Amino acid sequence: MIFDLHAHKDFKVGKSTVATVFIKAYNLLDRLNEIYVYDDTGRATYALYPRSDYGDEFGRHYLKDYLNRPTYYSSRG
């Protein structure tokens, strides 16, 4: 679950609004939202049986680099 915050405050003098302050914070708790997961664990962070064939992945020379997939996460909930 992603926690977003949207708040505003109106400052009034008499019946007139003289200023409005607002804040928007997305993913306030900095939680990673998994959208793709490994079949054997159901998590995007690790696999129990990592594949040994890296396919056509360019620049992934180590297994830990192969398992680290930033595209498996979404910034929005």
C-alpha positions in Angstrom: 0.0 0.0 0.0 1.3 3.4 -1.0 0.7 6.3 1.4 0.2 9.7 -0.4 -0.4 13.0 1.4 -2.4 15.9 -0.1 -3.1 18.8 2.3 -3.8 22.5 2.1 -4.4 25.4 4.4 -6.2 28.6 3.6 -5.2 31.8 5.4 -7.9 34.4 5.7 -8.1 38.0 6.7 -11.7 38.8 7.4 -13.7 37.0 4.7 -11.0 37.1 2.1 -8.5 34.3 1.5 -5.0 35.9 1.3 -2.9 32.8 0.9 -3.2 29.1 0.3 -0.4 26.7 1.2 -0.5 23.2 -0.1 1.7 20.1 0.1 1.7 16.9 -2.0 3.9 14.0 -1.0 3.9 10.8 -3.0 4.9 7.5 -1.5 5.5 9.2 1.8 6.8 6.0 3.6 9.1 5.2 0.7 7.6 1.7 0.2 8.5 -0.4 -2.8 5.4 -1.6 -4.7 6.1 -4.9 -6.3 4.3 -5.3 -9.7 6.3 -8.3 -11.1 7.5 -11.1 -8.9 9.6 -14.3 -9.3 7.4 -17.4 -9.7 9.1 -19.5 -6.9 9.0 -16.9 -4.1 6.2 -14.5 -5.1 8.6 -11.6 -4.3 10.5 -9.2 -6.5 13.6 -9.1 -4.3 14.9 -12.6 -4.6 14.4 -16.0 -6.2 15.0 -19.4 -4.6 16.1 -21.0 -7.9 17.8 -18.2 -9.9 18.3 -19.0 -13.5 21.8 -19.5 -14.7 21.1 -18.4 -18.3 21.1 -14.6 -18.3 19.7 -14.4 -21.9 20.4 -11.2 -23.8 20.8 -9.1 -20.7 23.6 -6.7 -21.5 25.9 -5.6 -18.6 24.6 -8.1 -16.0 27.7 -10.0 -15.1 26.8 -11.1 -11.6 23.7 -13.0 -10.3 22.9 -10.3 -7.8 22.8 -7.7 -10.6 20.5 -9.9 -12.6 18.1 -10.4 -9.7 18.0 -6.7 -9.0 15.3 -5.5 -11.4 14.1 -1.8 -10.8 11.4 -2.4 -13.4 9.8 -4.9 -11.1 8.6 -2.0 -8.9 6.1 0.7 -9.4 6.4 4.2 -7.8 2.6 4.5 -7.7 0.0 2.4 -6.0 
